[in-house]
Amino acid sequence: MNIDKKEVEHIADLSRLKLSEAEKEKFSRELTVILAYIDKLKKLKVDAVFPWQEKSGHKTRIDDRQDFAGRENILKNAPKTSTNFIEVKGVFK
């Protein structure tokens, strides 16, 4: 699939992005490459592979949960707390 400059402009418009002509050309090429790679992935036969199977032989690391268990330990490790809550920086203005 080929993504032309006009499609990039449409996507940028929907995303409310202002792109220069050079960026439009660049994203046109990059999106075309990405979609070509996705087409390759679609052709793979993965019916017999379950998502949770580990093929490399490495074991998944299990963290020691005792370090973070309990409300007191969580609050103790938080950078800033108020009463029984963790304070975070606001995301809305």
N, C-alpha and C positions, 0 to 999 in steps of 0.2 A: 504494500500500500504506500502510495506517495502522498505526502502532506505538502501542499503548495503554500505559497506565501499568503494567498487569500484565506486559506483555512487557518493559518497561524493568526492572521489579523482578526478573524472571527473569534477564535479562542481567546485572544488577548482582550478583545472587546467584552466578551462575556465575563472575563476575569477582572475587568477594569484595570488592565495593565497598559501602559504606554511603552511601546517598543520602537526602537530605532529601526531603520531599514536593514542595518547590519544584523541586528538581533533577530529580525524576522527571517532573514536568510539562514542564519545560524540555527534557529529553532526548527525551521523547515527541514534542514538536513538532519538534525539530531532526532527529531520525532520520526522521520522516515526510517532511520536506522533502528530506533527502538521498536517500532512497529514490525519491521522485518524480523527482528530478533524474537519478538513475541510470536510471530507466525511460525518460526522454527520450533519454539517451545510447544506450540499447539500440536505439532506433528509427532511429538514423543509419545511412546506407548508407556503409560504409567499406571495402567489398570491393576497390575499386580503389586504395586508398591503402596504401602500404607503410609500416611504422613508421619506417623510416630516411629517408624522403623529407623534404626540407626545403622547405616551402612559402613561407616568408617571404622568401626570397632572401638571408638572412644566412648567412654562412659560419660553421661551427663553429670555435671558437678551438682551436688546437692549442698546448698548452703546450710550452715549451722543456724537453725532458727532460734536457738536460745539467746543469741545476741540481741534479737529484736522482739522477743516475746513479751507480752504484757504492756498495758497502757503506760505504766510508770516508766519502763525502759524507753518506750517510744517518745514520750514527752521529755524524758531526760536527754535524749539524743537530738531533739529538735532544736533548731537555732533560736526560735522565739516561740514562747507559749503564753497563753492567757487562760486562766482557770484550768479547765481540762481539755483545751483545744490547742492545736498548732496554729500559730499565726503565719499567714503568708501575705506577700505583697498583692495588693489589689490588681485585678486585671481589667476592670471597667473604670472609666473616668466619669 
